[in-house]
Amino acid sequence: MTGTYEMHAESLTSRERQIAQAVSRGLRNRQIAGEFGISEETVKKHLATIYGKLALPGRVALAVHVLRTSGFNGGTPMTTGASL
């Protein structure tokens, strides 16, 4: 799945990648708009384009994709088999 995402992620514009990262941080459309100085409608249009380019059904899937492909795990390197 990662390879497919990376292939499609290359087709995202710089702004689309920024918006995807903002979604993965849990920001709402209004917060994203404020952060980038754009309207909420523009954020919605960017998100629709991102979902189409990455073949994702919505916001949660986008956030999961971004987090998985960036290796993010609460600021620590991802490991497998770690116990709490």
ABEGO torsion letter per residue (X at the ends): XAAAAAAAAAABBAAAAAAAAAAAAGBBAAAAAAAAGBBAAAAAAAAAAAAAAAGBAEAAAAAAAAAAAAGBBGGBBBBBGBBX
